[in-house]
């Protein structure tokens, strides 16, 4: 890896890593993937060498030269500040506040409740069976999507994407969560605006290349 080469510590099915892959692709930035398997042998994120990189023992971590960047939303804003074009955030403070709120609705309120470590805790410490864990996940995703859909519908800034005619940080967060919703069998019929934005996003090469199944560590892929 060259001195300033971007290197993403990622897991193919991690929603947070998926967000960052989309952002990197939208910026047209080349990067290397370092797979961190979150399940095998109890989870490689818990190994001492990875805990030195990220004491939270989570992915993603973006390495830029000697800098280690953590937390997906912070990484996406770092990318936007370092490489402003094309922008992930709108031009005005009012519009930036709106899309940050949308992004945080997913990243801070919905995703943490169906995160892998939460599911593992419910199973390991509370003995919650898989069907009940899946009901839990579907409930909180549906709650979040209902709010997200309401914030999008009829808002003048909503366009083909969450904010106008170009994808940004809110779309980076939304699409991985829709992927999770489909995995868990969430009925997306009540959220036509979200489904329309998903279709527009996945038609773009930046989103298509970031799909979990296209990652080098996905099952069936050649390393």
C-alpha contacts under 8 A as a table, 3 or more apart, distances in Angstrom:
res1	aa1	res2	aa2	distance
1	X	4	X	7.98
1	X	5	X	5.89
2	X	5	X	5.11
2	X	65	X	7.63
3	X	65	X	4.96
3	X	66	X	7.67
4	X	64	X	5.64
4	X	65	X	4.24
4	X	66	X	7.95
5	X	30	X	7.80
5	X	31	X	6.60
5	X	32	X	7.85
5	X	64	X	6.08
5	X	65	X	6.10
6	X	30	X	6.99
6	X	31	X	4.71
6	X	32	X	6.37
6	X	62	X	6.90
6	X	63	X	5.73
6	X	64	X	4.82
6	X	65	X	6.98
7	X	31	X	5.36
7	X	32	X	4.64
7	X	33	X	5.90
7	X	34	X	6.91
7	X	62	X	5.73
7	X	63	X	4.99
7	X	64	X	6.60
8	X	31	X	6.87
8	X	32	X	6.08
8	X	33	X	4.98
8	X	34	X	5.93
8	X	60	X	6.73
8	X	61	X	5.91
8	X	62	X	4.58
8	X	63	X	6.29
9	X	17	X	7.94
9	X	33	X	6.05
9	X	34	X	4.68
9	X	35	X	5.86
9	X	36	X	6.34
9	X	59	X	6.39
9	X	60	X	5.36
9	X	61	X	5.10
9	X	62	X	6.26
9	X	63	X	7.92
10	X	14	X	7.28
10	X	17	X	5.47
10	X	33	X	6.49
10	X	34	X	6.11
10	X	35	X	5.14
10	X	36	X	5.69
10	X	59	X	5.75
10	X	60	X	5.24
10	X	61	X	7.27
11	X	14	X	5.31
11	X	17	X	6.65
11	X	35	X	5.56
11	X	36	X	5.36
11	X	37	X	5.88
11	X	38	X	6.82
11	X	59	X	7.06
11	X	60	X	7.78
11	X	217	X	7.17
12	X	17	X	7.66
12	X	18	X	7.44
12	X	35	X	7.67
12	X	212	X	4.94
12	X	213	X	7.17
12	X	215	X	5.66
12	X	216	X	7.67
12	X	217	X	5.95
12	X	218	X	5.54
13	X	17	X	7.92
13	X	18	X	7.28
13	X	212	X	5.33
13	X	218	X	7.80
14	X	17	X	5.29
14	X	18	X	6.05
14	X	59	X	7.40
15	X	18	X	4.91
15	X	19	X	6.31
15	X	111	X	7.90
15	X	176	X	5.22
15	X	177	X	6.69
15	X	180	X	7.80
16	X	19	X	5.23
16	X	20	X	6.72
16	X	59	X	6.98
16	X	60	X	6.44
16	X	71	X	7.99
16	X	72	X	5.72
16	X	107	X	7.81
16	X	173	X	7.83
16	X	176	X	7.85
17	X	20	X	5.20
17	X	21	X	6.24
17	X	59	X	6.24
17	X	60	X	4.91
17	X	72	X	6.96
18	X	21	X	5.08
18	X	22	X	6.31
18	X	172	X	7.98
18	X	176	X	6.23
18	X	210	X	6.32
18	X	211	X	7.22
18	X	212	X	7.12
19	X	22	X	5.28
19	X	23	X	6.40
19	X	72	X	6.89
19	X	172	X	4.88
19	X	173	X	5.51
19	X	175	X	7.98
19	X	176	X	6.61
20	X	23	X	4.95
20	X	24	X	6.11
20	X	60	X	7.73
20	X	72	X	6.10
20	X	75	X	7.13
20	X	76	X	6.32
20	X	172	X	7.41
21	X	24	X	5.15
21	X	25	X	6.11
21	X	210	X	5.50
22	X	25	X	5.11
22	X	26	X	6.06
22	X	172	X	5.96
22	X	206	X	5.97
22	X	207	X	5.54
22	X	209	X	7.97
22	X	210	X	5.53
23	X	26	X	5.10
23	X	27	X	6.28
23	X	76	X	6.29
23	X	79	X	7.68
23	X	88	X	7.70
23	X	168	X	7.97
23	X	169	X	7.46
23	X	172	X	6.50
24	X	27	X	5.19
24	X	28	X	6.26
24	X	29	X	5.43
24	X	30	X	7.57
24	X	31	X	7.82
24	X	79	X	7.53
25	X	28	X	4.87
25	X	29	X	6.09
25	X	30	X	7.83
25	X	206	X	4.78
25	X	207	X	7.41
25	X	209	X	7.72
25	X	210	X	7.49
26	X	29	X	7.81
26	X	86	X	7.30
26	X	206	X	5.38
26	X	207	X	7.86
27	X	79	X	7.96
27	X	83	X	7.23
27	X	85	X	6.76
27	X	86	X	6.10
33	X	216	X	7.87
35	X	217	X	6.21
36	X	44	X	5.82
36	X	45	X	6.34
36	X	59	X	7.66
37	X	40	X	5.89
37	X	43	X	5.99
37	X	44	X	5.41
37	X	45	X	7.16
38	X	42	X	7.47
38	X	43	X	4.26
38	X	44	X	5.73
38	X	45	X	6.08
39	X	42	X	5.52
39	X	43	X	4.37
39	X	44	X	7.26
40	X	43	X	5.19
40	X	44	X	6.84
41	X	44	X	7.06
42	X	46	X	7.70
43	X	46	X	5.85
43	X	47	X	7.66
44	X	47	X	5.38
44	X	50	X	7.43
45	X	50	X	5.75
45	X	51	X	6.77
45	X	57	X	5.02
45	X	58	X	6.19
45	X	59	X	7.63
46	X	50	X	6.68
46	X	51	X	6.21
46	X	57	X	5.77
47	X	50	X	5.43
47	X	51	X	6.19
48	X	51	X	4.98
48	X	52	X	6.35
49	X	52	X	5.34
49	X	53	X	6.94
50	X	53	X	5.06
50	X	54	X	6.27
50	X	55	X	7.89
50	X	57	X	6.94
51	X	54	X	4.91
51	X	55	X	4.65
51	X	56	X	7.00
51	X	57	X	5.39
52	X	55	X	5.93
53	X	61	X	7.78
53	X	68	X	7.40
54	X	57	X	5.39
54	X	58	X	6.76
54	X	61	X	7.22
54	X	70	X	7.31
58	X	61	X	7.95
59	X	70	X	7.93
59	X	71	X	7.93
60	X	70	X	6.56
60	X	71	X	6.81
60	X	72	X	6.59
61	X	68	X	6.58
61	X	69	X	5.59
61	X	70	X	4.91
61	X	71	X	7.22
62	X	68	X	5.84
62	X	69	X	5.01
62	X	70	X	6.58
62	X	75	X	7.18
63	X	66	X	6.76
63	X	67	X	5.59
63	X	68	X	4.62
63	X	69	X	6.20
64	X	67	X	5.12
64	X	68	X	6.53
64	X	69	X	7.77
69	X	74	X	7.71
69	X	75	X	6.17
70	X	74	X	6.89
70	X	75	X	6.43
71	X	74	X	5.43
71	X	75	X	6.17
72	X	75	X	5.00
72	X	76	X	6.16
73	X	76	X	5.07
73	X	77	X	6.27
73	X	107	X	7.87
74	X	77	X	5.21
74	X	78	X	6.11
75	X	78	X	4.94
75	X	79	X	6.23
76	X	79	X	5.11
76	X	80	X	6.32
76	X	88	X	7.86
76	X	169	X	7.17
77	X	80	X	4.93
77	X	81	X	6.21
77	X	88	X	7.81
78	X	81	X	5.14
78	X	82	X	6.06
79	X	82	X	5.17
79	X	83	X	5.69
79	X	84	X	7.48
80	X	83	X	5.29
80	X	84	X	4.86
80	X	85	X	7.43
80	X	87	X	6.13
80	X	88	X	6.11
80	X	89	X	7.54
81	X	84	X	5.52
83	X	86	X	7.80
84	X	87	X	5.35
84	X	88	X	8.00
87	X	90	X	7.01
87	X	168	X	7.05
88	X	167	X	7.12
88	X	168	X	4.09
88	X	169	X	5.13
89	X	96	X	5.82
89	X	99	X	7.31
89	X	168	X	6.03
89	X	169	X	6.38
90	X	93	X	7.84
90	X	95	X	5.84
90	X	96	X	5.34
90	X	99	X	7.99
90	X	163	X	7.95
91	X	95	X	7.15
91	X	96	X	7.06
92	X	95	X	5.35
92	X	96	X	6.09
93	X	96	X	5.03
93	X	97	X	6.10
94	X	97	X	5.23
94	X	98	X	6.46
95	X	98	X	5.03
95	X	99	X	6.40
96	X	99	X	5.35
96	X	100	X	6.00
97	X	100	X	5.16
97	X	101	X	6.12
98	X	101	X	5.19
98	X	102	X	6.42
99	X	102	X	4.95
99	X	103	X	6.09
99	X	162	X	7.61
99	X	163	X	7.14
99	X	169	X	7.05
99	X	170	X	5.62
100	X	103	X	5.01
100	X	104	X	5.99
100	X	169	X	7.44
100	X	170	X	6.85
101	X	104	X	5.11
101	X	105	X	6.00
102	X	105	X	5.11
102	X	106	X	6.79
102	X	148	X	6.92
102	X	170	X	5.70
103	X	106	X	5.52
103	X	107	X	6.10
103	X	169	X	6.45
103	X	170	X	4.40
103	X	171	X	7.66
103	X	172	X	7.92
103	X	173	X	5.66
103	X	174	X	7.24
104	X	107	X	4.81
104	X	108	X	5.06
104	X	109	X	6.94
105	X	108	X	5.75
105	X	109	X	5.18
105	X	110	X	6.53
105	X	144	X	7.18
105	X	148	X	7.50
106	X	109	X	5.68
106	X	110	X	4.91
106	X	111	X	5.83
106	X	144	X	7.13
106	X	173	X	6.34
106	X	174	X	6.60
106	X	177	X	7.26
107	X	110	X	6.34
107	X	111	X	5.41
107	X	112	X	7.09
107	X	173	X	6.60
108	X	111	X	6.49
108	X	112	X	6.35
109	X	112	X	6.41
109	X	113	X	7.30
109	X	144	X	7.46
110	X	113	X	5.82
110	X	114	X	7.26
110	X	140	X	6.25
110	X	141	X	5.97
110	X	144	X	5.80
111	X	114	X	5.55
111	X	115	X	5.99
111	X	141	X	7.83
111	X	177	X	7.07
112	X	115	X	5.02
112	X	118	X	7.53
113	X	118	X	6.62
113	X	137	X	6.99
113	X	140	X	6.96
114	X	118	X	6.38
114	X	119	X	6.48
114	X	136	X	7.83
114	X	137	X	5.23
114	X	140	X	7.78
115	X	118	X	5.35
115	X	119	X	6.39
116	X	119	X	5.11
116	X	120	X	6.10
117	X	120	X	4.96
117	X	121	X	6.07
118	X	121	X	5.06
118	X	122	X	6.21
119	X	122	X	5.17
119	X	123	X	6.28
119	X	133	X	6.76
120	X	123	X	5.12
120	X	124	X	5.84
121	X	124	X	5.11
121	X	125	X	5.45
121	X	126	X	7.04
122	X	125	X	5.84
122	X	126	X	5.09
122	X	127	X	6.28
122	X	128	X	5.49
122	X	133	X	7.38
123	X	126	X	5.79
123	X	127	X	4.63
123	X	128	X	4.85
123	X	129	X	6.46
123	X	130	X	7.57
123	X	133	X	7.94
124	X	127	X	5.66
124	X	128	X	7.84
128	X	132	X	6.44
128	X	133	X	6.47
129	X	132	X	5.58
129	X	133	X	6.34
130	X	133	X	4.94
130	X	134	X	6.14
131	X	134	X	5.17
131	X	135	X	6.33
132	X	135	X	5.00
132	X	136	X	6.25
133	X	136	X	5.02
133	X	137	X	6.32
134	X	137	X	5.01
134	X	138	X	6.13
134	X	184	X	6.60
135	X	138	X	5.16
135	X	139	X	6.07
136	X	139	X	5.24
136	X	140	X	6.51
137	X	140	X	5.50
137	X	141	X	6.16
137	X	184	X	7.45
138	X	141	X	5.18
138	X	142	X	5.97
138	X	181	X	7.13
138	X	184	X	6.57
138	X	185	X	7.45
138	X	186	X	5.72
139	X	142	X	5.27
139	X	143	X	6.22
140	X	143	X	5.01
140	X	144	X	6.16
141	X	144	X	5.13
141	X	145	X	6.01
141	X	181	X	6.79
141	X	186	X	7.66
142	X	145	X	5.08
142	X	146	X	6.03
142	X	186	X	7.08
143	X	146	X	5.33
143	X	147	X	6.60
144	X	147	X	5.30
144	X	148	X	6.12
145	X	148	X	4.83
145	X	149	X	5.84
145	X	191	X	7.08
145	X	194	X	8.00
146	X	149	X	5.23
146	X	150	X	6.25
146	X	190	X	7.74
146	X	191	X	7.02
147	X	150	X	5.11
147	X	151	X	6.26
148	X	151	X	5.14
148	X	152	X	6.32
148	X	194	X	7.99
149	X	152	X	5.11
149	X	153	X	6.01
149	X	191	X	5.83
149	X	192	X	7.86
149	X	193	X	6.35
149	X	194	X	6.32
150	X	153	X	5.35
151	X	155	X	6.98
152	X	155	X	5.64
152	X	158	X	5.87
152	X	162	X	6.94
152	X	193	X	7.01
153	X	158	X	7.36
153	X	193	X	6.74
154	X	158	X	7.40
155	X	158	X	5.54
156	X	159	X	7.81
157	X	162	X	7.66
157	X	163	X	5.38
157	X	164	X	5.62
158	X	161	X	6.47
158	X	162	X	5.23
158	X	163	X	4.88
158	X	164	X	5.34
159	X	162	X	6.31
159	X	163	X	5.93
159	X	164	X	4.15
159	X	165	X	5.71
160	X	163	X	7.72
160	X	164	X	6.13
160	X	165	X	5.39
160	X	166	X	7.51
160	X	196	X	7.55
160	X	197	X	6.05
160	X	200	X	6.70
161	X	164	X	5.65
161	X	165	X	5.89
161	X	166	X	6.16
161	X	167	X	5.57
161	X	171	X	6.96
161	X	197	X	5.24
161	X	200	X	7.14
161	X	201	X	7.45
162	X	167	X	6.98
162	X	168	X	7.58
162	X	170	X	6.37
162	X	171	X	6.13
162	X	197	X	6.99
163	X	166	X	6.97
163	X	167	X	7.01
163	X	168	X	7.26
163	X	170	X	7.96
164	X	167	X	7.78
167	X	170	X	7.75
167	X	171	X	5.83
167	X	172	X	7.68
167	X	201	X	7.25
168	X	171	X	5.45
168	X	172	X	6.33
169	X	172	X	4.93
169	X	173	X	6.49
170	X	173	X	5.26
170	X	174	X	6.09
171	X	174	X	4.90
171	X	175	X	6.04
171	X	197	X	7.95
171	X	201	X	7.61
172	X	175	X	6.11
172	X	176	X	7.32
173	X	176	X	6.11
173	X	177	X	6.78
174	X	177	X	5.30
174	X	178	X	6.28
175	X	178	X	5.07
175	X	179	X	6.26
175	X	198	X	6.09
175	X	201	X	7.69
176	X	179	X	4.94
176	X	180	X	6.36
177	X	180	X	4.95
177	X	181	X	6.14
178	X	181	X	4.84
178	X	182	X	6.22
178	X	198	X	7.65
179	X	182	X	5.28
179	X	183	X	6.34
180	X	183	X	4.94
180	X	184	X	6.31
181	X	184	X	5.20
181	X	185	X	6.12
181	X	186	X	5.10
182	X	185	X	5.04
182	X	186	X	5.85
182	X	187	X	7.96
183	X	186	X	7.81
187	X	190	X	7.40
188	X	191	X	5.50
188	X	192	X	7.48
188	X	195	X	7.20
189	X	192	X	6.35
191	X	194	X	5.45
191	X	195	X	6.34
192	X	195	X	5.05
192	X	196	X	6.07
193	X	196	X	5.09
193	X	197	X	6.25
194	X	197	X	5.16
194	X	198	X	6.13
195	X	198	X	4.99
195	X	199	X	6.29
196	X	199	X	5.18
196	X	200	X	6.37
197	X	200	X	5.07
197	X	201	X	6.08
198	X	201	X	5.14
198	X	202	X	6.09
199	X	202	X	5.39
199	X	203	X	6.35
200	X	203	X	5.41
200	X	204	X	7.13
201	X	204	X	5.52
201	X	207	X	6.12
202	X	205	X	7.44
202	X	207	X	5.31
202	X	208	X	5.41
203	X	207	X	7.41
203	X	208	X	6.86
204	X	207	X	5.58
204	X	208	X	6.17
205	X	208	X	4.89
205	X	209	X	5.88
206	X	209	X	5.51
206	X	210	X	6.49
207	X	210	X	5.13
207	X	211	X	6.58
208	X	211	X	5.50
209	X	214	X	6.38
210	X	214	X	6.80
210	X	215	X	7.20
211	X	214	X	5.48
211	X	215	X	7.02
212	X	215	X	5.57
212	X	218	X	6.76
213	X	218	X	5.58
213	X	219	X	7.60
214	X	218	X	6.84
214	X	221	X	7.66
215	X	218	X	5.32
215	X	221	X	7.36
216	X	221	X	5.65
216	X	222	X	6.50
216	X	223	X	5.42
217	X	221	X	6.43
217	X	222	X	7.80
217	X	223	X	6.40
218	X	221	X	5.60
